[in-house]
Amino acid sequence: MIDFVAFDSFGIKSMCTKIVTNDVKIVIDPGVAIETNSFPIPLFDRLTLVDRYERKIRESMKNTDITIITHYHYDHHIPEGNLYKGKKLLIKHPEKNINKSQKNRAKYFLDLVRGNEIFYADNNELKFGSTKIRFTKPLWHGTRGTKLGFVVGVIIENKEKIFFTSDIDGPCIEEYADMVVEEKPEILIIDGPATYLLGYIMSYENLKKSIKNLKKIVEKTDFKTMILDHHLLRDYRYRDLLHEVYETGEKLGKNVISAAEYRGRKPAVIDGYVRYGPTKWKEWERHD
């Protein structure tokens, strides 16, 4: 069983996913943050959504065995010790392949969870009954050399293979697209390019790379479902900007959708655009 607990297509920054096998209950990246002012929903509504989905994340954590944290941005983990009490923690290495900001956050987090059983995930593998959990090597959070540091991707194998890429911004690195193709997942959960930062933090050249790499994944991977969400679903232009990816999926009969669409709902960024109209790109937050 897979539950897309909280995603950007619901109106908050998150990628929280719960996976239940016959052996273990796993929550990946139980974090949530407010969307920026470029998101076409009023501030009060965005704050309300954060509160709603934080409650859902906390509920999803009850009676679970394992929590995975792919990196230390706050939309990927809630820094609170009690939330993780009694859980096995499979986490991005707190000192290796990590930038200064995330290193500080990791240290703070580890101070909160001192009583937990902790495994460093990077390029590691664990098995729980018939459920295998594998982790990629540290992957750049976007382009090579980015100041945002690294994340780890997660591959969970039981009756089917699930690949959770975490934040690879597209991918805009072709090697990461090849890695996904080689893994042949039945379910792929991927973040997509941060087009809402196009021309500010994200370049048009990197958008072109992301589109090319996503098309390769769609063409060469026989997945049942690709959840394309997170960074991409912060921009109401996402289907127009990535029309080649969606058209390739439709042509090949591939299911390329957001977490909201998987649930039969309209993405929040589209609903907000319809209700409130376009927004101005302003009041940027720091991303380091």
N, C-alpha and C positions, 0 to 999 in steps of 0.2 A: 504494500500500500504506500502511495506517495501523496503527500498533502502539501500544496503550495501555500504556506501559512501567511506570508506577508511578502509582497512584491511591489515594485514601483508602479506596475499597471493597476494596483489597488489605490494608489495615491500617496504612498510613503516610500522613502528610501529603504529598501530591504531586499533580501534574497533568501529569507528564512524558509527552509524546506524540511519537512519531517518525512522520514522513511521508516517503515515498519516491515521487518522480515519475520520469518518464523523463529528467528534467533534473538534479535535485538530491536530496540526502538532507538532511532537516531534522529537528532536534530542538528542540522547544519546552519551555521551562522545566525544565531538568535539575536539579531540586532535590528534597530529601527531608528530612523532620523527623519526630520521634516524636509520636504521638498523645498527647493529654493524659490525665490520670488518670481522666477521665470515660469514656474508651473502655474497653469491657468485656473487656479482655485484660490479663493480668498484665504487669508492667513488663518482666520478662526477655524475654517473648515479643515485646513491642513493640520492644525494643531489637534483638532478633534480626531482626525484619522490616525495621527501618531499615538494618541491615547488608546484608541480602539485596537489598533494592531499590536501595540505593546502588550495589552491584556491577552490578545490571542496568542502571542508568542509565549507569554508566561504560562498560559494554559497548555500549550503544546509541549512545554518542558516537563510537565507533571508525568510521573511514572515512566520517564525515559531512562535509558541506560547510558547512552553515549551522546556527548556534545562535541561537535567538530567546529573549530574556529579557523577559517582559512587565512585571515589576517586581522589586524587590530583596528581597522576603521570602525567607528561606532554604529554605522548601519549594518555591521556584520557581527557585533557582539554587544551585549549590555554589560557594563562593568559593575557587577553586583554579585558578591560572593554567594548569598543565599540561593540565588537562582540555580546555581550549579551544584548545590549540596548533594553528595552521594552519586554524582555522575562521573564516569570516566571521561576525561578531557583529552581529545586528540587535537593538538593545536599547532599552528605555525610556529617554527622555532623562534624563540623570543630574542635571540642574540645574533643569529647568522642570517645573512641575506635579508637585512631589514634596515629601514631608514631610521633616523633619529626619533622622529615623532612616534612611529609605531613601536620602536624599542622602549620608549618611555611608557607608552600605554600598556605594552606587554608586561613590563615590570610591575606596574600598578595592578594589573589584572592578576598576575601570579601571587602577589601579596594577598589578594582577596580569596584565593582558592587554595591556600596552602595545604588544606586537609584532603584535597582530591588526589585521585590517581591520575597522573599526567603522562602523556606520550607525545613526543615531538613528531609531527606528522611528515615533515619534508622527506620526500622520496622513500617513504616507509610503507610497510604493509602489515596488517593485522588480520586475524581470522577469529570469528566468533561463531562456533558451530559451522554451518554451511555458508555463512555470510562472510565474504572477503571484502575488506576495505583497503584500498590502495590509494596512495597519494603521489602526485607528480613531484618532480623536482620543483624548487622555487621558480615561479613564472613572473615575468615582469608585469606590473600593474599598468599595462598599456604598452608604450613604446620602449625599446631597449634604452636603458640609461635613465628612465623616468625617475624623478625625485619621489614619486609615490611608493617606490620600493617594490616588494614582491608579495605574491600570494601563493597558495598551494591549491591545485585542483584535486577533486575527490572522485574516485571511481568505486562504486559499490556494486558488487556482484552477488546475486542470489539466483532467483529464477530468471531475472533479466539484468542487464547491465545499465547502470545509471551513471552518467558523467556530469558532474557539477564543476564547471570551469572556474568559478569565482570570477574575480574582476580582471579580465584580460583585454577589455576595451575593444571588442570586435569578434575575433582577434585581429589585430593589425600586424602581428608577427606570423609569417607563413608557417614557420616551424610548429606553432601551436595548432594551426589548422590541420597540418599533417598528423600531429599527435592525436587529434580527435578522430580523424579518418581511420587511423591505424587501430584505435581502440574499438571501433564499431559499436557504439552504444545503442541500445534500443530507445533510451530516453536521454536527451541532451538538454542540460540547463545552462544557458550561456548568457552573458550580460550585454553583448552588443556595444557598438561605439557610442561614445558620449556626445551625440550630435548637438545637444543643447549647449555645448561649449565650443561649437564649431567657429573657427576664426578667433577664438580667445585662448583656449588651452589646446583644443583639438584642431589639427590642420586638415585642409582639404586633401592633401596627399595621403594622410593616414586614414581618412575616410575612404578613399579609393582602395587602399590596401585592405581595409576591413570588409568592404563589399566584395572584393575579389576572393578573400579567404572564406567568407560566409557562403558564397556561391559554391566554392570548392567543397565545403562541408556538406551542403545540401545535395550536390551532384554525386558525391562519392561515398556518402554514408547512408546506409539503409535503416535509418532510425524510424521508430513509430511516431515519436513526437519530439520536436525541438521547441523548447520554451525559450524564446528570444525576448529578453525583458531587461530589467534593472536600468542601466544607464540609458539605453535606447528609448525606453518608455517614459522618459522625462521630456520628450520633445513631440509636440503634436504633428510635426512634419515627418515623423519617422517612416511612415509607409511610402511617402513620396521620395524621401532621400534614399531609402533602401529598396526601391521598387524592383530592381533587378533580382534581389534576393527572394522577395516574395513571389515574383513572377516565375522564377526558376522553380520554386517549391510547388506552385500551382501547376506548372507544366508537367512536372514529374510526379504529381500526386502526393507530395510530401506535406506533412502537417507542421507548418511553421507558424506558431502562434504565441501570444503572450499568456502569462499565468491567468489573467482575468478572462481572456477568451477561452482558455481551457475550462474555466468554470461557467462559461456561457454568458459572460458579462462584457460590457464595453469597457475598454481601458479608460482609467480615470482621466488621463491627459486628453483624450478625445472628448469625453463627456464634459470636461471643464472648458475645453475650447468651444464646444457647441453652446454651452450655457453662458460663458463669460467673454468669449472672444479672445483674440490674440493678446499676448503679453509682451512687454519690453524686456530686453536682456539688460538687467541692472542689478546693482547691489550684490556683486559676486562675492562668494565666500572663499576663503583660502582652501586649497586642496593638498596641502602638504602635512 
